[in-house]
Amino acid sequence: MVEDDADLVGIYKEILELHQFEVITAFNGQQGVDKFKETKPCLVIMDGDMPVLDGYQAFKKIKEIDKDANVVIVTGFSEFDPKSQEAIRQGLIKVISKPLGVDELLSLAKKYTQIQV
């Protein structure tokens, strides 16, 4: 989970851990890339607008590390935004407009991990 809002990270983390998912957190795009290199998670869910590297820049770097990485961007902008459309062409799984709901969060986690909830 890569998100610059610490409160939101805490909420997402708690929900996912209650459903037996392991959650690794980062608070800006560069931290997200660094943690990806270290841990190679099944799924990366990240904010589109963050300091240091935004979600789209971090996505590109993650794809350079692992072309098969599963990355979702959560954004306040439309999925039809040009940045979102370009990222989808480059292999982004999905763009989700904020807010990310609990059902969608759990559905994504289940789909891209081995845990059955």
Rosetta blueprint (number, residue, H / E / L):
1 M L
2 V E
3 E L
4 D L
5 D L
6 A H
7 D H
8 L H
9 V H
10 G H
11 I H
12 Y H
13 K H
14 E H
15 I H
16 L H
17 E H
18 L H
19 H L
20 Q L
21 F L
22 E L
23 V L
24 I L
25 T L
26 A E
27 F L
28 N L
29 G H
30 Q H
31 Q H
32 G H
33 V H
34 D H
35 K H
36 F H
37 K H
38 E H
39 T H
40 K L
41 P L
42 C L
43 L L
44 V E
45 I E
46 M E
47 D E
48 G L
49 D L
50 M L
51 P L
52 V L
53 L L
54 D L
55 G H
56 Y H
57 Q H
58 A H
59 F H
60 K H
61 K H
62 I H
63 K H
64 E H
65 I H
66 D L
67 K L
68 D L
69 A L
70 N L
71 V E
72 V E
73 I E
74 V E
75 T E
76 G L
77 F L
78 S L
79 E L
80 F L
81 D L
82 P H
83 K H
84 S H
85 Q H
86 E H
87 A H
88 I H
89 R H
90 Q L
91 G L
92 L L
93 I L
94 K E
95 V E
96 I E
97 S E
98 K L
99 P L
100 L L
101 G L
102 V H
103 D H
104 E H
105 L H
106 L H
107 S H
108 L H
109 A H
110 K H
111 K H
112 Y L
113 T L
114 Q L
115 I L
116 Q L
117 V L
